[in-house]
Each structure stands twice: as C-alpha cells, then as structure tokens.
Amino acid sequence: MKDKIRFSSKLGLIAATVGSAVGLGNIWRFPAETQENGGAAFLLVYLVCVCVLGIPVMLAEFTVGRSARADAIHSFQKLTPGKPWWIVGAIGVVASFLILGFYMVVSGWTLEYLVASVDGSLFKAEAPCEAVDFGVKMQEYVQTDVRPILFTLSMLVLNAVVLWRGVTKGIERLSNILMPLLFLLLIVFCCVSLTLPEASEGLKYFFTPDFSKIDGPVIVNALGQAFFSLSLGLGILITYASYYPGTTSLGRTAVTVSMLDLAVAILMGMIIFPVVTTFGIGDGDSLRGGTLVFVTIPEVFTRMQCTRLWSSLFFLLISVAALTSTISLGQVSVAFLQDAFRWSRHKAITCLFLLLLPISVACSLSQGSWNDFKLMGNNIFDFLDNFATNCLLPLGAMLLCIYIGWVLPKSTLIDQLTNRGALRAPWAPAVVLAIKYLAAPLIFVILISNFL
Ligand code: PHE
C-alpha cells in the first residue's frame, strides 16, 4: 500500500532529503548572493537564519508530513478537516510544479555542458589558434532552440526513470550513490582551490565579517537564500517526511540536513572566492547565475592543466545536485496525483511528465526564439522563476508558519518532535516561539519586499 511507503534506512532518508536541499541554490546562487551582500557578513547572517529560522520551519514541515502521512495537500486536509488550510499545500504543489518546469531546463544545460566537457567540444574555438569565447558558447548551448530542448528532454526522461522506480528503489538508492559522490567532488575542488596562489585572500574575504555591512536588505536576502536552499515552503519536506519511519528523530534529521546543506554552501564559497582573487574575476555579472557556471568557471579551467577533466567533474557535480533536486520536486506532484485520484505511481508519473513537457519546452524556447514573448515584462522562464520563487514560495512558507503556530494543536507538534514521548525534546517550545514570532513576521517582510 502507498501509505506504507517508508525510506528503508536512516542514511538513505538523510541522503534523499539533503539531495532535495542541495542544488543550484548552493552552487551558483549562494556565492553570488554572498558577494553582493558584503561577503563574510552575509555568511554570518545566513548561518543565523538557517539555525534560528530554517531548522524550526523544516521541523514544521516534517511534523505535518509525518503526522498525516499524505501528500502536501491531503496532509492539511487530514490534520484540519473541513478547513481551507489545504490551500497551503496547494500553493506548495503548484509552486514546485512551476519550479520544476524551468529547473528542468537549467538541469538540461548542465547536462549539455557535461557532455561538451567530456567530448572536448566546449573548449574548441571557432577558428584554430583563437581563444574560446565562452559567452558565445553559452549562446550556442543555451540560447538556441533545438539543442537545449534535447538535453532538457533527456533530463525529463532521467527524472521519470528514477521516479518510476519508486521512493526506496529510485529516489533513496540514487541519493545513496549521488550524495557521497557530490561531497567527494566538492572536497576535491576545495583542495584544488585552496592551493591557488591567492587562496588566502579569498578566504579572508569569505570568513572575516565586516559587521557594518549588515543591514535590512542583507537580512532579507539571507533569509530568502536560506529558505530557497533548504527547499522550504514547497511541500517537498512534507512529502518526504510522510515516508519517514515513526522512529526517526525529526530534530536530529533537521539539524543534520541543514548542516550538510550549509556545508555545501560553505565549501562552494571556499572554492569560488580563492578563484575570484587568484584570477581577478568577480566584477559585474561574472558571478551571477548562469554566467558564473557557464562562462567564468570554464574560462578558469582553460588556465589550469587537465582542463577537460576538471570541467567534466565540475559539470558532473552540478548535474548531480540538479538531478536530486528535480526528483524531489517531481515527487511532490506524483504523491499528490496518486492521493487525489487514487492513481498508480506510473500513471501519476506519466501524467506529470506530459503536463511538464510543454512548460519545459516553452521555458527552453524562451531563451531562444521565443525571447520576445513576454509575460508581465519577463520571458516565460523568468516569469515562472519570479512568480514561484519570489511569490509562491514565501507565501506558502508564511502560511505554514501561521498554521503551525496558531492552528495546529501544539500537542501534534510535540508528539512528532518527541516520537510520542519516546524522545526528549526540551527545545520544542523554542521551536514554536521561533516559528510564531520570528519566522512568520520575517517571511512576511520578504514577501512584501519582493513586491517593492
Ligand atoms: N534547494 C534547492 C537548491 O538549493 C532549490 C530548490 C528549491 C529545489 C525549491 C527544489 C525546490 O538549489
């Protein structure tokens, strides 16, 4: 029975949940945000946001999922029947579906760069003896019509295959292999980066805070980054927690997952900032999103020995991070379709991917010949990104905090945090206070500031 699905081991459960959290947010959003928000000062505020707000909100999602043992929408219906709180879950399901639409395209690009690194075409110049222009390469790989669509489709198929095999045989098994691989690759890159000539300058920038840089926008940006990076507010953790065994310590799991996600962000900073100081990059947009990964980093690889090897390993790292995030996004919709229509997993997956296909293709084309087609001033890709990550995500997270803080009986939360009295959780009241009086109002501020 579907209700009986459980992750089969503690390690698998952690690997899958960390896999969902670790993604492009850690790898390319975090270094750019750090640089734009004052370096080490941002890191410090981010650390506080993860510990004081991220972990409590993660515990809130775990509580809803494990006590109801259903998908994001039905969990709220089960816990508060006859009330409209299921809307919170619905926001999560819609947001995760829309995010999946464009995240799949970005995952496709990373796969494309992985293939081009392995076969060497990424480093072939137009004419012999000319330097490679990675800006032009990016146009070819990202901003044309056919090629990126083919790689997006490959990613769609890869995701469908993993989900098809189910939670334990698909998601858990894959995460058990890919997460250790991801950490191994990060550590290898970190070692390489730390041996660069100007590494200590970069580390100084990343780790020595200038407290005068901390202001309102830095706090709002750090909190937004923490929520995005931990995949909060999208129903993912509700869905995954519904597969946690009753004996899993939610407190320990939330701390482990958050710390590993934080570790990936910090390792990424330790990789990028020595590169920034050594190669004198990092001005203007060179650390922003796609430019960092698709232009700046390949450029750096050309100045190192074994260019193709490093590039292949780097794009493998990113593809792995992207894949484990997209399968968690996909599982939110699959679980919903199964619960809502009593469909088999395979039917739910088929339906999800048929719905996703036109959205991902449109997002991919919006970087090419459909770029002029605008929705509220943005192409389809950017519109979905803004709408889902800047509106739906904080809205869902804020309503979840209100739900946990003021609607759900406190005993349900305490029951889950203590495994019905089997564990001690003297910190539980602090979690409730953090959710009610810190997380809820601060997320409200994020939401408002996104509109200003
Ligand atoms: N947490 C993921 C990251 O850091 C991004 C993500 C957000 C994934 C929302 C799924 C849902 O990249």
Boltz pocket constraint, residues with backbone or C-beta under 6 A from the ligand:
constraints:
  - pocket:
      binder: B
      contacts: [[A, 20], [A, 21], [A, 22], [A, 23], [A, 24], [A, 25], [A, 26], [A, 99], [A, 227], [A, 228], [A, 229], [A, 230], [A, 231], [A, 232], [A, 234], [A, 236], [A, 325], [A, 329]]
      max_distance: 6.0
